[in-house]
Amino acid sequence: MKKQYKIFLPCILFLTLLFGLTSCQKYLNKTADSTVQGDDAYKNFTNFQGFTEELYQCIPDFTNAYWTNSWNWGEDEIISTSNNFHFVNKIDLGDFWGWQSEFDGWQAGWMDRANSSTNSDRFSKSLWPLAWYGIHKANLGLANMDKLTDATDEERNLIKGQLLFFRGWFHFELIQYFGGLPYIDTLLPSDKQLTLPRLSYKECADKAAADFQAAADLLPINWDNTTAGKNTLGKNQLRINKIMALSYLGKNYLWAGSPLMNFSSTGSETYNADYCKKAAQAFAQVLQLCESGAAPYSLLPFSKYSDNFYTTGQNWLMPGGTEAIFRGPYYGGNSSNWGTSKQYTPSIVGEGTLIFVPTANYVDYYGMANGLPIADITKPDPVSGYDPEYPWKGRDPRFYNDIVYDGVKVVQGSTTDEANRYANLYADGTTAGLGSYRDLSTGSRTGYLLKKFIPITCNKYDNGYDYSKSLNIHIPYMRLADVYLMYAEAVAEGYGSPSSSVAGYGKTAIDAVNVIRDRAGAGHVAPEFQGSLDAFMPELRRERAVELSFEGHRFNDLRRWMLLIKRPYTLKTAVFFNRAGTFNTTDPTQNRVQNLREQVILERNFTQKHYWLPLKNSDVTLYPGFNQNPGW
């Protein structure tokens, strides 16, 4: 039987009864339901916590919501040509309607499909319906806080803090994709017509900030150190705490202060310094608590970097270690083998035919080990030391951790296919000159493969995805490295300089980036990027692209920076080259190539409307105040 990570207190019987009395109706199409009869759900901490913990089951696992999963929608990833049903392909075509189940015949998306808050089926967790349901449930709990009479002050604070966090989190997750929406902070009557208008992004962000701040004021840093939390000692990692609330307070403020959101609220395509300052102050609190040891979060050493994303041979241990700040439950560890592990392994050595590969233009962001970027991968760069005849040599250590390039040893043990033990990713641009790993339908279209989220042994010969290996892949929504980089962005833009810092914390934006590079063993931010915001921000964005690569952040980052529709961010490219000299099987970084070039294989034709996803037509016709996003 598949093991599953549980966070529930001992009230499963009560939950079973409770679930039968609730409904997963979204706010925009609510019927008279979701009312628990009587006060039993709220009378003591155990019951109320059981009521509250259904909210955790409303968090989608975006990496395991279908047999194969699409969550990288920027210029970072492309799929094999034989498949076209995933949302990333629809994004490439400019068809942003594809997030909706009405326009997704395969039901392969994680934002809108079959949904349930009461089971552990990964196929029934999606953002749009469960966010609205979660908001309603949080408001239902908050409206009944006065009924929690058999509880200590600590227990009341724990319940209220969780409810406030989830109300803020679900709203934030929605508005970052759709813009300002009605902010539902009270129970809505089921017998009256809906009239709540869409608020501006700023108005929604202010309300979410109030919820996150109130949650942070009520919640502990670590549940293990509370009286109530000792009942589940050592099993509280997923429970909402002060660090999570402060981290999302900062993220919510930074997003509100970003160019797209500021433009939608004020008409200015610049950062809002006031929001950025608020974000920087929230992040500074988080980092102070973590660095002092008061909070149980720290960066994993680079030797354990993969623990952020997967564990193997550890009895289905949930990945994340000390670095994951916010994750939802996983819905069956072995399921990740049949999704993520297969979709990143080419069929020449794997068992899947739908392959997601990193674009060459995105791999270009991985600079040199000395911390310098590569200006043009086709040209020698005496400043950084890059040599296009040895393009895999001397690169950022994260390049070797994340990327499979030509010559990498893929099959580690015995194989009946010795010719494909090493990745054949060379190509001269002709059909006859393609390495065996570069089949356009079932291999790499770009000259690279991704191994950030899977062991290199995930192939049909080493069998690294076998059930006996207990491989569990689970990518967090937020980890501590992200907080450092968001702090760097917020403090630089809030206070006007990469040398700025938050009073009482001390680290500058430059320092925060260097913390992340130190962990990886990459060089510090070079002096030429430290003198001004114009010099620093492109380097910060490159660092964010590398450290958080393929974790689902890039699409929203490009949107909020108002770069999504601009070249070169609309381009997806592949590399072509010939092998030259002796093929080195011991150290593929020493392999020489000739005629290296980069070629556009796809250009996305976006317009201003593509900065926001379209809302459902069935929803925007409910009443005049709930209008469609511009252009859709």
SVG drawing of the C-alpha trace seen along z (x, -y; Angstrom):
<svg xmlns="http://www.w3.org/2000/svg" viewBox="-33 -55 74 61">
<polyline fill="none" stroke="black" stroke-width="0.4" points="0.0,0.0 1.3,-3.5 2.4,-5.5 1.0,-9.0 2.1,-11.9 -0.6,-12.8 -1.0,-15.9 -4.2,-15.0 -4.9,-15.1 -6.7,-12.0 -10.2,-12.9 -10.6,-11.0 -14.0,-9.6 -15.3,-13.1 -13.9,-14.3 -15.6,-11.5 -18.9,-12.7 -18.1,-16.3 -17.1,-15.8 -20.5,-14.5 -22.0,-17.8 -19.9,-20.1 -19.7,-20.8 -17.0,-21.8 -19.0,-24.6 -17.0,-27.6 -17.9,-31.1 -19.2,-32.2 -21.8,-29.4 -22.6,-28.8 -25.8,-27.0 -27.4,-26.8 -25.0,-24.2 -21.7,-23.9 -23.4,-24.5 -22.4,-22.2 -25.4,-21.3 -24.9,-22.2 -21.7,-23.4 -19.8,-20.1 -17.2,-21.1 -16.2,-24.1 -16.6,-23.1 -13.0,-22.1 -9.6,-22.3 -9.5,-18.7 -12.8,-19.1 -12.0,-22.6 -8.6,-21.5 -10.2,-18.6 -12.5,-21.1 -9.5,-23.3 -7.3,-20.6 -9.6,-20.0 -8.0,-23.2 -4.7,-21.5 -6.3,-19.0 -7.4,-21.9 -3.7,-22.6 -3.1,-21.2 0.2,-19.3 1.0,-21.0 3.7,-18.4 1.5,-15.3 -2.0,-16.3 -2.1,-14.0 -0.1,-11.2 2.3,-13.8 2.3,-17.4 2.9,-20.9 3.8,-23.7 6.6,-25.6 4.9,-28.1 7.6,-30.6 10.4,-30.4 12.0,-27.7 10.6,-24.4 9.2,-22.8 7.5,-19.5 8.1,-16.8 6.4,-17.5 4.2,-14.4 2.1,-15.8 0.0,-18.9 -2.5,-18.6 -0.6,-20.1 -1.1,-23.7 2.5,-24.7 1.7,-23.9 -1.5,-26.0 0.5,-28.8 3.0,-28.6 0.1,-29.1 -1.3,-32.0 -4.3,-30.0 -4.6,-30.9 -8.2,-29.6 -6.5,-26.2 -6.3,-26.4 -10.0,-25.9 -11.6,-22.4 -14.0,-23.5 -11.0,-23.9 -9.0,-21.0 -10.4,-17.8 -7.6,-15.7 -8.3,-17.2 -4.5,-17.4 -4.3,-20.8 -3.8,-21.4 -5.8,-24.7 -9.2,-23.5 -10.4,-19.9 -12.2,-17.4 -11.9,-18.4 -12.3,-17.2 -11.1,-18.4 -11.9,-15.1 -9.8,-12.5 -6.2,-11.8 -6.6,-11.4 -4.0,-13.6 -6.3,-13.8 -9.0,-15.6 -7.0,-18.6 -7.1,-21.8 -6.7,-25.5 -9.7,-27.3 -12.5,-25.3 -10.7,-24.4 -9.5,-28.0 -13.0,-29.3 -14.1,-26.4 -11.2,-27.0 -12.0,-30.7 -15.6,-29.8 -14.5,-27.2 -12.0,-29.6 -14.7,-32.2 -17.1,-29.6 -14.5,-28.8 -13.8,-32.4 -17.5,-33.1 -17.7,-30.4 -14.6,-31.2 -16.9,-32.4 -18.1,-28.8 -14.6,-27.5 -15.1,-27.7 -13.4,-24.5 -9.9,-25.7 -6.8,-27.6 -5.7,-31.0 -2.9,-29.1 -5.4,-26.8 -7.7,-29.6 -4.7,-31.4 -3.6,-28.3 -7.1,-27.8 -7.7,-31.5 -4.1,-31.9 -4.5,-28.9 -7.9,-30.1 -6.6,-33.6 -3.5,-32.3 -5.6,-30.1 -8.0,-32.9 -5.1,-35.1 -3.2,-32.3 -6.1,-31.2 -6.9,-34.8 -3.2,-35.5 -2.9,-32.3 -5.9,-33.4 -5.1,-37.1 -1.5,-36.5 -3.0,-34.8 -6.3,-36.7 -5.7,-40.2 -8.1,-41.8 -11.1,-39.7 -13.8,-40.0 -12.1,-39.5 -14.4,-37.3 -13.8,-38.0 -17.2,-37.2 -19.8,-34.5 -22.0,-35.2 -25.8,-34.7 -27.0,-31.9 -30.4,-33.4 -29.3,-36.7 -28.0,-37.8 -24.2,-38.1 -23.1,-41.7 -19.6,-41.9 -17.4,-43.8 -13.9,-42.9 -11.4,-44.9 -8.2,-46.4 -5.1,-44.3 -3.9,-46.8 -7.2,-46.5 -7.0,-42.7 -3.3,-42.7 -4.0,-45.0 -6.7,-42.6 -4.5,-39.6 -1.7,-41.4 -4.0,-42.0 -4.9,-38.3 -1.2,-37.2 -0.1,-39.7 -2.9,-38.7 -2.0,-35.1 1.7,-35.8 0.8,-37.6 -1.2,-34.5 0.9,-31.6 4.0,-30.0 7.4,-29.7 7.3,-26.0 4.3,-23.9 6.6,-21.4 7.2,-24.0 3.5,-24.5 1.4,-22.5 -1.1,-21.6 1.6,-20.7 3.2,-18.2 0.3,-15.9 1.7,-15.4 5.4,-16.1 7.7,-15.7 4.7,-15.6 4.0,-19.3 6.2,-20.3 3.2,-21.2 1.2,-23.1 0.9,-26.8 3.3,-28.8 4.6,-32.3 7.4,-31.8 5.0,-30.8 2.7,-33.7 5.5,-36.3 7.0,-34.8 3.7,-35.0 3.1,-38.5 6.4,-39.5 5.6,-37.7 2.1,-39.3 3.6,-42.8 6.4,-42.2 3.9,-41.0 1.7,-44.1 4.8,-46.2 5.9,-44.6 5.4,-46.4 2.4,-44.5 0.4,-44.7 1.4,-48.3 0.4,-49.1 -3.0,-47.4 -3.6,-49.5 -1.9,-52.8 -1.1,-52.9 2.7,-53.0 4.9,-50.2 7.4,-50.6 7.9,-49.1 5.9,-50.6 8.6,-51.4 6.3,-51.5 5.1,-47.9 8.6,-46.8 9.7,-48.2 6.9,-46.4 7.9,-43.2 11.6,-43.7 10.7,-44.2 8.6,-41.0 11.3,-39.0 13.9,-40.5 11.9,-39.2 11.9,-35.7 15.6,-35.7 16.5,-37.0 14.5,-34.2 16.0,-31.5 19.6,-32.7 19.4,-33.1 18.2,-29.5 14.9,-30.6 13.1,-29.1 13.7,-25.5 14.6,-26.5 18.0,-26.7 19.5,-26.3 20.3,-22.7 24.0,-22.1 24.7,-21.8 25.6,-18.1 21.9,-17.7 20.4,-20.1 18.3,-17.4 16.5,-16.8 14.6,-20.0 12.8,-18.1 13.1,-14.3 14.1,-11.6 14.9,-8.0 15.5,-5.0 14.1,-6.8 10.7,-5.1 8.8,-7.8 10.1,-10.6 8.6,-13.9 11.3,-16.1 12.1,-19.6 14.3,-19.0 15.0,-22.2 14.6,-24.5 11.0,-23.9 8.8,-26.6 5.4,-25.9 4.3,-22.6 1.0,-20.8 0.4,-17.2 1.4,-14.7 -1.2,-12.3 0.7,-9.0 4.5,-9.1 4.8,-6.5 2.6,-8.5 5.5,-10.9 7.3,-8.0 4.6,-7.7 4.5,-11.4 7.6,-13.5 10.2,-10.8 8.9,-9.6 8.3,-12.9 11.9,-14.0 13.5,-10.7 13.7,-10.3 12.2,-7.2 15.5,-6.0 16.4,-4.9 13.0,-5.5 9.4,-4.4 7.5,-7.6 6.8,-9.2 5.9,-12.7 9.1,-14.5 9.6,-17.9 13.0,-19.5 14.7,-22.7 15.1,-25.3 18.6,-26.2 17.9,-29.9 17.0,-29.1 20.1,-26.9 22.1,-30.0 21.2,-31.7 23.5,-29.2 26.7,-31.2 30.2,-30.4 31.5,-29.1 33.1,-32.5 29.6,-34.0 29.7,-35.8 27.0,-35.5 27.6,-34.3 26.9,-37.0 26.6,-34.8 27.1,-31.0 28.3,-31.0 31.2,-33.4 34.3,-33.3 34.2,-35.6 37.6,-36.5 35.9,-38.3 33.9,-35.2 36.3,-32.6 33.6,-30.9 34.8,-29.0 32.2,-27.9 34.5,-25.0 34.1,-23.7 30.6,-25.0 30.1,-22.6 33.4,-23.5 33.7,-25.8 30.0,-26.4 27.9,-27.3 27.7,-24.1 23.9,-24.2 24.3,-23.6 25.8,-20.2 23.2,-19.4 20.2,-20.3 21.1,-19.7 22.0,-16.7 24.2,-17.8 26.0,-15.9 28.2,-13.1 26.8,-12.8 26.7,-9.3 23.0,-8.4 23.0,-4.7 25.1,-3.8 24.8,0.0 24.5,2.8 22.7,2.2 21.8,4.0 22.1,0.7 25.8,-0.4 25.5,-3.0 23.1,-5.0 24.9,-4.8 26.1,-8.4 23.7,-11.2 23.9,-11.7 22.6,-15.2 24.8,-16.5 23.2,-17.7 24.4,-19.5 21.0,-20.8 20.1,-18.1 17.9,-15.1 20.8,-12.8 23.0,-14.6 20.9,-14.1 22.2,-12.2 19.9,-9.4 18.7,-11.4 17.5,-14.2 14.4,-12.6 11.9,-15.4 8.9,-13.3 10.3,-11.4 13.6,-12.9 15.2,-16.4 14.3,-19.1 16.8,-21.5 20.0,-19.6 19.5,-19.4 17.6,-17.2 16.6,-18.0 17.5,-16.0 16.9,-18.5 13.9,-16.6 14.9,-13.0 17.9,-10.8 20.1,-10.2 19.2,-6.5 15.7,-7.1 15.9,-5.0 14.8,-1.5 18.2,0.0 19.1,-1.4 15.4,-1.4 15.7,-4.3 11.9,-4.9 11.0,-1.4 8.6,-1.1 11.3,0.6 13.4,-2.6 10.7,-4.6 11.4,-7.7 9.2,-10.6 9.1,-13.8 7.4,-16.8 8.3,-20.4 7.5,-23.0 5.5,-26.2 8.2,-28.2 11.6,-27.5 14.1,-29.6 16.3,-30.3 13.3,-32.0 12.9,-34.2 16.5,-35.4 16.0,-36.3 12.7,-38.0 14.3,-39.9 17.1,-41.0 14.6,-42.2 12.3,-44.0 15.1,-45.8 16.8,-46.9 13.7,-48.3 12.2,-49.5 15.2,-51.5 16.7,-52.3 20.0,-50.5 21.5,-47.0 23.6,-48.1 20.4,-48.9 19.3,-46.8 16.5,-46.7 17.5,-48.4 18.1,-45.9 18.8,-43.1 21.8,-44.3 22.1,-42.2 22.1,-44.1 20.4,-42.9 23.9,-41.9 24.6,-40.0 21.4,-38.0 22.2,-36.9 25.7,-35.9 24.3,-33.7 22.6,-31.6 25.7,-31.6 27.9,-30.6 25.7,-27.6 26.2,-26.5 29.9,-27.3 29.4,-30.0 31.1,-33.3 29.7,-36.5 27.9,-39.3 30.6,-41.0 31.4,-44.7 30.1,-45.8 26.6,-44.7 26.6,-46.4 26.6,-50.1 23.0,-50.8 19.5,-49.2 19.8,-49.1 23.0,-47.1 21.9,-44.8 18.3,-43.8 19.2,-41.8 21.8,-39.9 19.3,-39.3 16.7,-38.1 19.3,-35.7 20.1,-34.4 16.4,-33.8 16.1,-32.0 19.0,-29.7 18.3,-29.0 14.6,-28.5 14.7,-26.9 11.8,-24.8 10.1,-25.1 7.0,-26.9 8.1,-30.4 9.2,-31.7 5.9,-32.3 4.6,-34.5 8.0,-36.2 8.0,-37.2 4.4,-38.4 4.9,-40.6 8.1,-42.1 6.1,-42.8 8.6,-40.9 6.4,-37.9 5.4,-39.5 8.9,-41.0 11.8,-39.5 13.9,-37.5 11.5,-36.1 9.0,-35.0 11.7,-32.8 12.5,-29.1 15.7,-27.9 17.8,-24.8 21.6,-24.3 23.3,-22.6 27.0,-21.5 29.3,-18.8 31.4,-16.6 35.2,-17.1 38.2,-15.2 38.2,-12.3 35.0,-11.6 35.8,-11.7 33.6,-9.3 35.1,-10.2 34.7,-14.0 32.2,-15.2 33.1,-18.8 36.3,-18.2 34.6,-17.3 35.3,-19.6 32.6,-20.8 32.6,-22.7 30.1,-25.0 28.1,-25.7 25.0,-27.7 21.6,-28.5 18.5,-28.5 14.9,-29.7 12.5,-26.7 9.4,-28.5 8.3,-32.1 5.3,-33.0 3.1,-35.8 1.8,-37.5 0.0,-40.8 -0.9,-42.8 -3.9,-40.6 -1.6,-37.7 -0.4,-39.2 -3.5,-37.9 -5.4,-34.6 -9.0,-34.8 -11.8,-34.1 -14.5,-31.6 -17.3,-32.9 -19.8,-31.2 -18.6,-33.2 -18.3,-36.7 -21.9,-36.5 -23.3,-36.0 -23.5,-39.7 -22.1,-42.9 -19.6,-43.6 -17.7,-40.5 -16.1,-41.5 -13.7,-39.6 -10.0,-40.5 -9.2,-42.9 -8.8,-41.3 -10.4,-38.0"/>
</svg>
